[in-house]
Amino acid sequence: MRAEPLLRVEDLAFGYGARIVGSGVGFAVFPGEVLCLLGPNGCGKTTLFKTVLGLLPAKAGRVLVEGRASHTGRGRGSPAASPTCPRRTRPCSPSASARSC
């Protein structure tokens, strides 16, 4: 039996103002997985990630973090605008593993 995804994006539409940059986007990231998004400059990669993080409001669709609806449609400034992100208080050493950072 597979675990629930940590992050699920369903039928997401995103962009700036009235301009839709991408639509119908969906994916899931499960524990232990790494997501890599590739594409040419200007195709909407950063806009997608800003929308998933709640820095930009979604035009449609939803973002689920650990199965719970996240910020979709609320945009910047909302109390639920982004998933919890721990802050580093000390820099990582170049020889440290990713897990220890």
N, C-alpha and C positions, 0 to 999 in steps of 0.2 A: 504494500500500500504506500503510495507516494504522499509525502507531507504537503500541507497547504503552502501555496506560494507566499513568500514574504511581501512581494509586490505584484499586483495584477493591474494592468491597464486595459480597459475595455472600450472599444469603439470611440477612441479619443479623437477629437478635432481640436486643432490648436492654431494660433496665429496671433497677429497684432491688429488691434482695432477691428475693422470690418474685413480685413484680409485673412482668409483661411490659408495656412501654409501646408497643413497636412490633415487628413481625415481618415477615419476608419482604422486607426492604429490600435493594435492590441498585442500584448505580450504578457508573460508571467516570468518571474524570477524566483526560483526555489532555493531553499537553504543550500549553500555550498556552490551555487552557480555564479558565474560572472557574465554580465551583459556587455557586449561590445556593439556599438552602433557606428557603421561606416557609411560614408557618402561624400559626394563632392561639396565644395564650399557653397554655402547659400541654399542648401536643400532642406534645412529645417531641423538639423540635429540638436543644436543648442536650444532652439525654441521648444522642441519636444521635451527636453530635459527640464527647462525652466517651467514648463507647464506641469510636468509630473511632480516637481518639487513645490509647486504652489506659488512660484514667483510670478507666473502669468496665469490669468483665469482660463480655464478650458472653455472651448466653444460648444462642445458636446462630449458625451461619454463620461467615464468615471475612473478614478484611481482608488484602488484598495490597498491598504497597508495592513498586513497580517489579517486579512479578511474584513477589515473595517473600512467604511467609506472615509476617504481622506478629505481633502480640501476642494475637490473639483467644483468650479464655478465661483469660488470665494475670492481667489486671487490674493495679491499681496496685502499684508496687514491683518489678515484674519488670524484669530488665535489658533486655528487648526490649519494654518497655511502650509505647513510642511511637516514631514515625519521628523521625529527626534533625531538629531545629529549630534553626537558627542563632540566636544571641542578638545583639541589637544592643548595641554598646558606646557608641554616641553617638546622640542623638536625630536624627530626620529633620527637615529644615527643611520648613515648611509649603509652600514653593514647589517642593520636590523632587518628581521623578516617582516613581511607585510602583516602577519598575524600579530606580532608584538607591537606594531604601531597602531 
